[in-house]
Amino acid sequence: MTTDAPASPGSPDERSGQGPGESFAAYIHFEREEWAALRSSTPLTLSQQDLVALQGFNEKVSLTDVVEIYLPLSRLLNLHIRSARALNGVKDEFLGRLVGTRPYVIGIAGSVAVGKSTFARILQALLSRWPDHPRVALVTTDGFLYPNKVLEERGLMQRKGFPESYDRRRMLQFLADIKAGHRRVTAPIYSHQAYDIVPGAAQVVEQPDILIFEGLNVLQVDTLDRGHPPAVIVSDFFDFSIYVDAAIEDIEPWYINRFLALKASVFQDPASYFHHYRNLSDAEAREVAHNIWTSINLRNLLENILPTRERANVILRKRADHTIGDIRLRQI
C-alpha cells in the first residue's frame, strides 16, 4: 500500500492520457492482493450463475474478481452508509425534528466500453443482498440524453454522449427529487437497439435506500448553462463516487470487439439503428469501429471524462484482460 503524491507538472501518465498537473488529490494506492485482504468477513452472496446473468458483451467477471475487488468495496460502502445514517441522526437531534433517511447515492463514471454497466449491475446485486436487504436502484444517464430529433436539430448527433447532449436540467431534477425522498421519481428510458429515447416510457424509482447512478460524465464540473457555470452539478448529489479506469490503448480494442459482437447479434435485427452495419466484413467493421472510437468516443474521453477521474472517491484500474489490477482510495 502506498500513498500517491500529487503529480508534478510535466510528468504525464501516457498510458492513461493524464496530462501535466491534473492529479491534485492524494490517494492511497492498493495492489489487488492488498485490497482483497480488506474484505474481512464480508460474505460472498453471488453464485456463478448470478454472475453470468449480470455480465455484458465481452465483459467476463469471475467469482475471484467479486471476492477480491467487489467484496472489499461492498464493505467500505457499508461503513460509509452506516456513517451517513448516523449523521442523519445528528441532524434530527440538532433540528429537533425527524429529518428521515435520505437515499445514499453512488456515482459511477468511466469511458465507453470500459465495463461500467457490468460493474454497476454486480455492485447493485451485492448491495441488495446485505443482511438488512436494502432497496438498491440502478439508473443510467443514457435516459437523460436528448431524443435524436433534438440532437439532430442542434447538430449534436456526432456528439452523442458529450455533456451538451444530455438534458442536464432534467437529470438534476431527478437527483434532487431522489435526495428529497419523493415517493415516486421517474427517469426516461433509452433503447440501445433504437439508439434513442423510448417515447412515453419511464423507469419508476420508489424511495430506494441506495441509488447507483452510472454514466460517462457524471463527475463533470464545468458544464455551462447559458454561458455561466452551473450553480449545481450532478455530483453534488453523490455520497460516494467510483471511476472505472483503464489504459486508452486497452479500451479501443475492447470497443472494437464489442462492435464486432453486436454486428453478429443485435445489428442483425431490422429494428436496430445500426442494422445497416450487419453485412460488413470483420475487417470493414473494425475500420468503422475504429473511426467511431477515434472521432467520437476517444475525443469525449480525453476532453470530458478522463479529466474528472481524480474527483472520484475510488479509482479502479483495469488491466488489458479486464481484471482490476490496482485500486486508489481518495484520502482528501
QUIRAWO-V482662 format. One record per residue. N is the residue number from 1. PSI is psi in radians with two decimals (999 if undefined). OMEGA is omega as a letter, one per 20 degrees, with the letter a starting at -180 (none if undefined). Layout:
N;PSI;OMEGA + N;PSI;OMEGA
//
This chain:
1;2.28;r + 2;2.81;r + 3;2.18;a + 4;2.26;r + 5;2.78;r + 6;2.53;a + 7;2.45;r + 8;2.56;r + 9;2.44;r + 10;0.21;r + 11;1.18;a + 12;2.60;r + 13;1.73;a + 14;-0.58;a + 15;-0.49;a + 16;-0.28;a + 17;0.13;a + 18;2.30;a + 19;3.06;a + 20;2.41;r + 21;0.20;a + 22;-0.24;a + 23;1.75;a + 24;-0.29;a + 25;2.33;r + 26;2.29;a + 27;2.60;r + 28;2.23;a + 29;2.24;r + 30;2.31;r + 31;2.81;a + 32;-0.78;a + 33;-0.68;r + 34;-0.74;r + 35;-0.75;a + 36;-0.59;a + 37;-0.30;a + 38;0.01;r + 39;-0.61;a + 40;-2.21;a + 41;0.31;a + 42;2.13;a + 43;2.63;r + 44;2.06;a + 45;0.09;r + 46;2.49;r + 47;2.97;r + 48;-0.66;r + 49;-0.74;r + 50;-0.76;a + 51;-0.74;r + 52;-0.69;a + 53;-0.38;a + 54;-0.20;a + 55;2.66;r + 56;-2.94;r + 57;2.26;r + 58;0.42;a + 59;1.63;a + 60;2.07;r + 61;2.28;a + 62;2.86;r + 63;-0.52;r + 64;-0.71;r + 65;-0.74;a + 66;-0.80;a + 67;-0.78;a + 68;-0.40;a + 69;-0.94;a + 70;-0.70;a + 71;-0.74;r + 72;-0.67;r + 73;-0.70;r + 74;-0.73;r + 75;-0.77;r + 76;-0.78;r + 77;-0.66;r + 78;-0.75;r + 79;-0.72;r + 80;-0.75;a + 81;-0.68;r + 82;-0.70;r + 83;-0.68;r + 84;-0.69;r + 85;-0.65;r + 86;-0.66;r + 87;-0.62;r + 88;-0.65;r + 89;-0.63;r + 90;-0.75;r + 91;-0.71;r + 92;-0.80;a + 93;-0.74;a + 94;-0.77;a + 95;-0.26;a + 96;0.41;r + 97;2.85;a + 98;1.98;r + 99;-0.66;a + 100;2.83;a + 101;2.29;r + 102;2.59;r + 103;2.48;r + 104;2.15;a + 105;2.20;r + 106;2.14;r + 107;2.41;r + 108;2.15;a + 109;2.94;r + 110;3.01;a + 111;2.82;r + 112;2.45;r + 113;0.18;r + 114;-0.19;r + 115;0.39;a + 116;-0.76;a + 117;-0.79;r + 118;-0.78;r + 119;-0.79;a + 120;-0.71;a + 121;-0.73;r + 122;-0.74;r + 123;-0.74;r + 124;-0.80;a + 125;-0.74;a + 126;-0.78;a + 127;-0.64;a + 128;-0.24;a + 129;0.28;r + 130;2.77;a + 131;-0.57;a + 132;0.10;r + 133;1.06;r + 134;2.69;r + 135;2.08;a + 136;2.03;r + 137;2.58;r + 138;2.14;r + 139;2.37;r + 140;2.71;a + 141;-0.17;r + 142;-0.65;a + 143;-0.28;a + 144;0.13;r + 145;2.54;r + 146;2.58;r + 147;2.68;a + 148;-0.64;a + 149;-0.75;a + 150;-0.74;r + 151;-0.69;r + 152;-0.75;r + 153;-0.58;a + 154;0.06;r + 155;0.62;a + 156;0.17;a + 157;-0.56;r + 158;0.07;r + 159;0.50;r + 160;2.23;a + 161;-0.30;r + 162;2.74;a + 163;-0.68;a + 164;-0.14;a + 165;0.00;a + 166;2.59;r + 167;1.46;a + 168;-0.64;a + 169;-0.74;r + 170;-0.65;r + 171;-0.78;r + 172;-0.68;r + 173;-0.70;r + 174;-0.86;a + 175;-0.66;r + 176;-0.72;r + 177;-0.68;r + 178;-0.86;a + 179;-0.52;r + 180;-0.12;r + 181;0.39;r + 182;2.52;a + 183;-0.75;a + 184;2.10;r + 185;2.39;a + 186;2.58;r + 187;2.51;r + 188;2.78;a + 189;2.35;r + 190;2.39;r + 191;2.04;r + 192;-0.45;r + 193;-0.82;r + 194;-0.25;a + 195;0.68;a + 196;2.89;r + 197;2.44;r + 198;1.98;a + 199;2.27;r + 200;-0.12;a + 201;2.60;a + 202;2.52;r + 203;2.19;a + 204;2.19;r + 205;2.11;a + 206;1.70;r + 207;1.12;r + 208;2.71;r + 209;-0.60;a + 210;2.36;r + 211;2.21;r + 212;2.13;a + 213;1.93;a + 214;2.34;r + 215;2.99;a + 216;-0.88;a + 217;0.50;a + 218;-0.28;r + 219;0.15;a + 220;2.53;a + 221;-0.34;a + 222;0.39;r + 223;2.27;a + 224;2.56;r + 225;1.79;a + 226;0.68;r + 227;-0.03;a + 228;2.55;r + 229;2.41;a + 230;2.53;r + 231;-0.52;a + 232;2.39;r + 233;2.85;a + 234;-0.79;a + 235;-0.17;r + 236;-0.42;a + 237;-0.04;a + 238;2.44;r + 239;-0.40;a + 240;2.55;a + 241;2.58;a + 242;2.36;r + 243;2.13;r + 244;2.01;a + 245;2.78;r + 246;2.80;r + 247;2.46;a + 248;-0.70;a + 249;-0.23;r + 250;-0.61;a + 251;-0.68;a + 252;-0.86;r + 253;-0.53;r + 254;-0.76;r + 255;-0.78;a + 256;-0.75;r + 257;-0.63;r + 258;-0.70;r + 259;-0.74;r + 260;-0.71;r + 261;-0.68;r + 262;-0.64;r + 263;-0.65;a + 264;-0.08;a + 265;-1.49;a + 266;-0.71;a + 267;-0.28;r + 268;-0.32;a + 269;2.21;r + 270;-0.40;a + 271;-0.15;a + 272;2.40;r + 273;-0.50;a + 274;0.42;a + 275;-0.49;a + 276;-0.18;r + 277;-0.01;a + 278;-0.57;a + 279;0.18;r + 280;2.52;r + 281;2.87;r + 282;-0.67;r + 283;-0.73;r + 284;-0.71;a + 285;-0.69;r + 286;-0.70;a + 287;-0.76;r + 288;-0.82;a + 289;-0.72;r + 290;-0.76;a + 291;-0.72;r + 292;-0.77;r + 293;-0.84;a + 294;-0.74;a + 295;-0.43;a + 296;-1.13;a + 297;-0.69;r + 298;-0.73;r + 299;-0.78;r + 300;-0.72;r + 301;-0.86;a + 302;-0.66;a + 303;-0.61;a + 304;-0.66;a + 305;-0.97;a + 306;-0.66;r + 307;-0.28;a + 308;-0.07;a + 309;-0.79;a + 310;0.29;r + 311;-0.15;a + 312;2.61;r + 313;-0.61;r + 314;2.35;r + 315;2.14;r + 316;2.01;a + 317;2.07;a + 318;2.63;r + 319;3.08;a + 320;-0.42;r + 321;0.25;r + 322;-0.22;r + 323;2.64;r + 324;2.14;a + 325;-0.62;r + 326;2.80;a + 327;2.41;r + 328;2.23;a + 329;2.08;a + 330;2.35;a + 331;0.05;r + 332;999;none
//
